[in-house]
Amino acid sequence: MVSFKRFTRVAVSAVLGAALLLSACGGQESADSGEEIEAGTESVENPDAYDGFEETVSGEAITNELGITAEYGYPSSYGLPREEKGDEVRSYLTGKWVPKSVGERRPVAVMLNNIEVAQPMSGTSAADIFYECVVEGSLTRIMGIFENYDDLEKIGSVRSCRDYFLYYALEYDAIYCHYGQAVYAQRLLGEPYVNNLSGLAKEGNVVYYRTTTRVAPHNAYASAKGIKKGIEMLGYDNDYSPKFMGKFTFAHDGDIIVPKEDDCFDASHVEPGYLINKPWFEYNADDKKYYRFQYGGPQIDEETGEQLAVDNIILQYSAWDRLDDNDYLVFDCHSGGKMTYITNGRARPGTWKRFGGDEGATRYFDAEGKEMVVNQGKTWVMIIQDTAADKVVIR
């Protein structure tokens, strides 16, 4: 295992020279009790190693970037007020017009169980943003970010926290929903700017319920009713923070971005290279969406029978390391690196960098340093280990 100090020096010098923010956590659940235990709590080499490893930049919000230039003559949305139109507002998640009752309310980010025996998931077709990243054992876990979840009675199954997923949830000022956590997650979960609903905390029996159709730990689900009660119980603010500056610069209404620059290439078939679920996307030119497959077939929402599909795919390459012998991983969620934006059958390489520390968001830039304009609609962000870039297939 690479030592913490050595990895910090290498990563800081390799990724834009910024402070490296890395963390990891994990949990395993008992099939007998149905309750999650904090795997690693008693077996980690040094429970305090995480705190020594991470150098926080949460207080170093970058305020001099408000004038950054976007592509195609667009102004960057960073720091600009959101568009409003009567009773509607521009969604921070999709760029589409949504009712203010939905768009002015903070989204929820739900940790979703992605092992094969837990398929199909429920409620996923309602998610606007998906994050997928490797966890221990080369499995992936998915986090769905939901803006309008009011009608959902079954979301999940829900699994435990990973620090890096929590950092991604913070990019949207989302309320983070998870069923348990390991020792490495405790520091970040305890930060005052983190609002979370844990299945192992006092709100657990309010937010989550277990079904009898699957065995634990694959049978814990959340509902809109439970989530709302949990938010009220813990006194969380439903409105976006005044400091929130958004995540994407979206294309204008009626504009469709089709990358045609010299560094662009065709992207009708996309494989991120994950080893266990072996996912891929197929582009449908008729509706301009990328349809999701994994474990050898379409990935569907059990509640609707609908195959998951998105308008945008982002491959975000990140520095990483193993935190301990239990295979808990750490990812760079702040400093930056390479990325690929995929939309409308085309792919475009670029770079990513997070602004504003823990409570800020990642922005994406082209080869000229201009912020990329993202098409309106749903987005799937896949975090790729930078050492596994050769496993990605785009054609």
N, C-alpha and C positions, 0 to 999 in steps of 0.2 A: 504493500500500500504506500502511495506517495505521501510523504509527510505533509502536515498542514502548512508548515512554514515554507517548504520548498514549493508547494503548489501555489501558495499565495504569491510568492515572488514571480513565478513563471507566468501566472495568469495576469497579474497586474501589468507586466511588461508586454504581454501579448495582446491584451484587449484594451486598446484606446488609453492605456495608462491611468484608468480610473480605479477607485477603490473597489475591491472585489467583495461582493456580497453573496455568500454562499451558505446554504443550510440544507439539512435533510432531516426527515423524520419518518417514522413508519409505525405500523401496528399490526398485530395479527389478532384474529378473533377466535374465540373458543366455540366450537360447534356444539358443545354440551350445554353451556350456559347461555350462549347467544350474546354474551357481553364481551366487549373488546378489552384486551389487556395491552399494556404498553410494552410491546416486545422491545428488548434492548435495554430496558431500564436497569436491569441487574447485570447485564452482560457486556455493556459497552466498555471499551478500554478506559475511557475518561469522560464521564458525563459532562464535565465542564469544557471539553475540548471545542465544542461548537462556539461558545462565547469567545474563546481566545482566537478562534479561526476567523470569525467574521469581523470586518471593520465597517461599521455602519456609516452610511452617507445620508441617513434620513433627514438630517438637518441642513443638507447642502442643496436645497432646491435651486435649480438653475433658472434665474429670472432674466438673463440677458439673451435668451433665445426666442423671445416673443416675435422677433422680426424674421425668423427663418423663412426661406422661400420654398414654396412647393412647386411641383411640376405644372406644366401647361398653363402658367399664368395664375394659378390658384394661390390665394393666401393660405398659409397654414392655419388650421383651426386652433393651434396651441395658444391659449390665453384669450381667444376671441369669445365674445358672448354667443350663446347658442341661438340659432334661428327660431323664431316663434311665428305662428300663423293662426290667429284666432285661438281656438281651444286646442291647438296642436303644437308640438314642439319637435325639433329634429332629434331623432334617437341618437344617443351616444354609441349605441351598439351596432346599429344597422345603417344609420344615415337616412332612414326613411321617416316620413311624418307619422307620428303616433300621438294618441290623446295625451294631454298633459298629465292626466291622472296616472298614466303608465310611465311616460318618459321623464317625469320629474321625480319619480320614485327610484331609490337605489335598487339595482338588480341584486339577485342572489346568485351565488356561485356554489354549485353542488358537486361534491366529490362522488364520481360514479365508478362503480365496480366493473372492470372491463375484462375479467377472466372469462374463459369460455363457458364454464358452467353457470355463470350469472347472466348469460344472454338469453333472450333479448332484454335490453334495458327498457324502462318505462319513463315516459314524459319527455324523452330526448328530442323529439321533433319540434318541441316548443322552444328549445334553446336557440339563442341568437349567436353565441360565440362558443366554440369548443377549444379546449386546450388538451393536448395529449403529450405525455412525457413518460419515459421509462422510469420504473421504480425497481426495487430489488428483484433479482431473478429474471431480468430482461422482460418482465411483464410491463404493460403500459397501464396507466390509469388515465381517465378522462375527467375533466372538469367542465360541466356545462354552466354557462352564464345565461340567466333567464331574466328578461325584462318584463314580459307579460306572463305571469305564472298563475294568474287568479283562478283559472278553471281547472288546474291540475290537482287531481286527487292522489296520484301515485307517481313519485319521482324517485328513481333509483335503479338498482339498489345503491345505498349510500355507504361509502367506505371512509377510511381514516385519512388524516391530514398528512401531507408532505409539505415541508416549508416552502419549497419552490412554487408549488401550486398556490399557496397563500400569497406569495409575492405577486403572482400573476393576477389573482383576484383583486388585490389592492390597486391594480392598474385601472380598475373600473369602479372603485369605491364600493365594491360589492360586499354584501353580508355573506360570510363564508360558512357553509353548511357541511359538517363532517361528522363521522361517527368514530370518535376516539383519536388519539395521537400518541406518539412516542416521546421519549424524554427530550429529543432534540428540537421538538416543536414548541416546547413550553415557553421559552423566552419570547419568541415572536408572537405567540398567541396571547401573551400577557401584556403586549404593548397597548397603550391607550388608544392608538389609532386603529386597532384591529377589533372588529365586531364579528363574533362568530357564534354559531349555534352548534353545540357539541352533543352527540348522543350519550356521552358519559357524564354530562353535567346536569344540573338541576332542571334545565329546560328539556332534557332528552326525551322524557316521556310525553312532553307536550308536542314537540316538533316531529318526532319519529314514531313509527309503529312497525311491528313485525308481522309478516304474513305467514300462513301455514303451507303455502304452496312451494316454498323452497326452504332448505335447511340454512341455519346460521353458519357463517356470517353473511350469507347472500340474500337475506330476507328483510333487511331494514330499509324502510322507505320513508320519504317525507311527503307532506301534502301542503298545498297552499294555505289551507286553514291552520295547520300546525305551525308552519313557518311564520305566519302573521302573528299567531299567539305567542310564539317564542320571541319575536322582535319586540312585541308589546311588553312581555314579561321582563325582559332585560333592559327595557327603556332605550333601545337603539333608535337613532334618528332615521326616519324613512326618507328624508330628503338628501340629495347629494351635498357633499361638503362644499362650502364656498370656495375652497382651495382647489377643487377638482377642475382640471383643464381639458378633459377629454382624452381620447386615445387615438382616433383616426382623423385624417382629413379626407372626407368623402367626396365623390364626384357629385356635381350638381344634378338636380332633377333633369332627366332626359339625356344626360351625358353617359356614355358607355366607354370606359377605358379599355382599349385593346392594345397592349404593349407591342410596339412595332420598332423600337429603337434597335440600333445595330447589335446590342448585346442580348437581345431577346431571342427566344426560341420556342418551338412548338411544345405544348404541354397538354395532350389529350389523355395521358395516362400517367398517374403519379403514385410512386411507392416510396414511403419514408424510410423503409428498411428496418422497421421494428421486427424482432426475431420471432416472437411468440405468436401474436395475433396476425402477423403478416398482412397489414391493411393496404388497401389501394383505393384510388379514386378514378372514375371514368367520366370524361367530359361528355355531356350531351349538348350538341350544338343547337338543338331546337329550343331548349329553354335556358341555355347558357349556364347550366349548373353542373357541379361535380358531385357524382353519386358515390357514396361510401360503401366499401366492402371490407370484410375482415373474416378471419377464421373460415375462409373458403367460400363465402357467400355474401349477399347483401346484408348490411347492418340496418336493422329496422327498429322502430318504436313498437313495443309490444302492445301499447294501448291503442294505437291508431293503425298499425300495420304498414306505416309509411316508411320508405327507405330514407335514411338521412342523406341530405344533400345541401351543399353550400355554394355560395357565389364566389368566394375567395378562399385561397389556401395560402398560408404563410409558413414557410420552413425557416425556423429560427435556430441557427447553429450556435451552440453555447459550450463554453469551457465547463468541465465537470471533473469530479473525482469521487472515489469511494470514501465514505466517512469512517467506516470501521469494518471489521471482519464479518459483520452481519449483512454486508452488501447495501447498507443505506447509502444513498447517493447525495452529492451536492452539485448544484448547477449555478452558474453565473447568471443572475437575473437582472443585473444592473449595468455592467461595464460596456457591453456591446460586442459585436461580432458580425459575421456574414449572415445573409438571409436571402431567400428567394420568394418573390411575390408571384402568385399564379392566379390568373383570371382569364375568362373568355378564350380558353384554349391556348394561352401563351404564358410564358414564364419570363421573369425579369430578375436578374441578380441585383443585390444591393447590400446595405448594411443596416444594423439596428443599434440603438443606444437608448437607454432609459434616462429621462429627465425628471428631476424633482425628488430623488431618493425613494424611500419605501412607499411614500404616498403618491409618487409620480407615475408616469407611464412611459412605455417604450414607443419610440417613433422610428419610422423606416425611411431610408434615404437611397436615392439612386447613385450612379457612379459619379455624378457631378455634385453630389452633396445636397441635392434638392429633395424635400420630403415627398415621398410617393403618395399619389392620390389613389384611394381605394374605392372600388365600385360599391355602390349601395347593396346591402343584403347581408347574408350570413357569412361567417368566416370561421375556418378551422385553422388554428395555430398549432403546429407540431414542433416541439422542441427536439432538436437533433443534436446528439452528442457530437462535438466537433471532430472527434476521432473516427466517427462512423459515417462521415460524409460520402465515402465511396460506396456505401450501401444504398444511397438514394438513387432511384430510377425515375427519370422524367423523359417522356417521349411523346 
